[in-house]
């Protein structure tokens, strides 16, 4: 048995890394659905597009993000997450500037594709990868710290965006957001970040020994022969984990319109992101401790149960009180589900060449988020309302639980 002596050390630098990773996660906000949803009505009026048109552009642009995340994650394996964080934050700023000059549907598509690629996809994967490298035993807790960035971003970005849109318009609002996140992330990342604990003579979790059970070298020239995209086990994990992204993104994307259908104002729809984010914070912190004890599979089952309940509340509720309860439940599901997604791949595949695995998984998840809003928009058009489409979404988490239950995760590092 390996005896860990981290308790005798006053401080482990990995917690600094987790804190910076939280800032990186926060900076993904301009490219995330919860921020974009606040801009939709202004974009429709300015560009003359329909809600379905925006949904299609969103799906295609997010598909580009899914492709980009594979490239960025493999570059992170080769060059380290630090340099990729700096590069993607800079590209995200430029994409925000590009939104200000998107005067046609084509220009909007190009700028928005870049926004999603470098915000939702690339920035998020780098925050996850660098945190996973610094922690093994306490990975769930570290991911909870990193995940606070997403939750705070969800609380802060929509409200800030709404204020900026009202003052300077939606185009200049994006420029402000881009400049803000660049200044927040890039300087401190250059100065403080380190790719792995081994880079400065440490071990994960601050222990005095290498983690038990890890296989393979961390040399960047070593080839990783494990199967990923051709592995049934990978898809058995990736597809269920993409389900909550598919469902939650659809609900968040159309949240303002769904609330308006129930007589709830657009201001309330933007404000609802606050209880979503607060609930996500508490859920992610609790889940960070739980996942280290019960494992990611069991936590996923609980997260999907809460998601189904939130969908039922949204489908049948019709008042502001119900809307707040829905927001709390959705936030709890998102918070715990984010911990599962961030922990599961390193838990089963290990730290070695993790970008190749996690990037492929994120590609599937992003593809799910790309497709989510479109069927809900189509159902709204066919049924002249959102109720039927929202309730149909509730079937998907149940199927995800059943699918993940059947996956055999024994010895993935060796057999895959």
Secondary structure, 3 states (H helix, E strand, C coil): CCCCCHHHCCCCCHHHHHHHHHHHHHHHHHHCHHHHHHHHHHHHHHHCCCHHHHHHHHHHHHHHHHHHHHHHHHHHHHHCHHHHHHHHHHHHHHHHHHHHCCCCHHHHHHHHHHHHHHHHHHHHHHHHHHHHHHCCCCHHHHHHHHHHHHHHHHHHHHHHHHHHHHHHCHHHHHHHHHHHHHHHHHHHHHHHCCCCHHHHCCCHHHCCCCCCCCCCCCCCCCCCCCCCCCCHHHHHHHHHHHHHHHHHHHHHHCHHHHHHHCCCCHHHHHHHHHHHHHHHHHHHHHHHHHHHHHCHHHHHHHHHHHHHHHHHHHHHCCCHHHHHHHHHHHHHHHHHHHHHHHHHHHHHHCCCCHHHHHHHHHHHHHHHHHHHHHHHHHHHHHHCCCHHHHHHHHHHHHHHHHHHHCCCCCCHHHHC
